[in-house]
Amino acid sequence: MRLSGLVLAATLLPAATAGAQQPPQLPAGPGPAQTVAPPAPANPVLDRNLQRWEQEAQRFQTLALTLERNDIDNVTRSATKYSGIAYFMKSGKGPTARNLALLETYSVDPRGAKQLVEKFVCTGTFFYLFNVSGKEVVARELPRAAAGAMPDDNFLGMFGLRAEEAKRRYNLTLDPEDPNFVYIRIKPRFPRDKEEFEEARVALKKDTFLPAQLWYRQPSGKVTVWSIQRVQINGDMKQEWFDKPPVPPGWKFQKIAADADAAPKVFRNSGRP
């Protein structure tokens, strides 16, 4: 799932209502050790929470979200805010089923003008990353064995949450809950995941058990918080929104294989401008 997949918990899974109370953010800390961590002890309460999260994530066909993202640099004591939208659609059934997704993130200047800083499109067979700073569109083929799934190491990889796989890849623990949220703390077990993030926390709304916020910290100490602002479930969407996107004039285009090790760094670090 990678760092970017974790972000999906707060972007393609809805909170209960628009404008709902947001959980408090967490502080930054030191970077991770590059070793394989032992699995966390079994916790029946955590298992029940993960199973319910998995079930609730499968209940809709389309999903439209308005998002807010805050990047916090604890070294320079600066913060940058972004706005965004995310659309998701399940298309087809059985062997032809596909998960379609689109995400765009914008910076907003003091005059209210928007500028695109990142974009992703998943067609169900390819995943397209718009590297805005490099003016390049990178197309990554999805593994044939996982047709219709999201690629493992990108922003959309955690949509189809599977509790057992999450426990294998990460050490998951419960933080103390409050009247509105259940909190699941996530720490990577494997070195490659530790390159992307050292710790994360998902806040799940108690009434719907769907994510309302994702907080995560990178090894550099940078903290990112994604929050759901508005959500529409099972609204009208057009499948052509998720077709292969055109390459903007003057941009480069690169196509890479499904092998994760072949992915350029910008692909593995998606979720950062």
Secondary structure, DSSP 8 states (H G I E B T S, - for coil): -HHHHHHGGGTSS--SSTT--------------SS--------HHHHHHHHHHHHHTTS-SEEEEEEEEEEEETTTTEEEEEEEEEEEEEE--GGG-EEEEEEEEEEE-TT--EEEEEEEEE-SSEEEEEETTTTEEEEEE--GGGTTS--TTSTTTTSS--HHHHHHHEEEEEE---SSEEEEEEEE-SHHHHTT-SEEEEEEETTT--EEEEEEE-TTS-EEEEEEEEEEES----GGGGS-----TT-EEEEE-S-GGGS-HHHHTTT--
